[in-house]
């Protein structure tokens, strides 16, 4: 192995790869039944069809399901009827359910260095009027 500043070469390469990536990490909290919009921060700005953008959803790591492939919603997924893709490649989910919670990944092309990671939390309550709820909030997550 080649050495790089006292470290093995493969460790240096790994560190360089991490520091050269442009990854975004976003946490969103929505109420059960709301419409959610998940941003894709590193989508190509001039690609209004999102032709190279894919979205993935994971309720339990390490299992991940592709829900959008190269700008097209994958119809065989359970969420397909409630999904939409905006011209800025943001992912829309209508009337979110607890099964929609988890981690979403937006990836332009095959470049994992430009990945946008979105943590979607679903807020639920035993109270009908959440605006009067001061102390009790339950986060439902699956990651």
Secondary structure, 3 states (H helix, E strand, C coil): CCEECCEEHHHHHHHHHHHHCCCEEEEEEEECCCCEEECCCCCCCCCCCCCCEEEEEECCCCCCEEEEECCEECCCCCCHHHEEECCCCCEEECCCCHHHCEEEEEEECCCHHHCEEEEEEEEECCCCCHHHCCCCCEEECCC
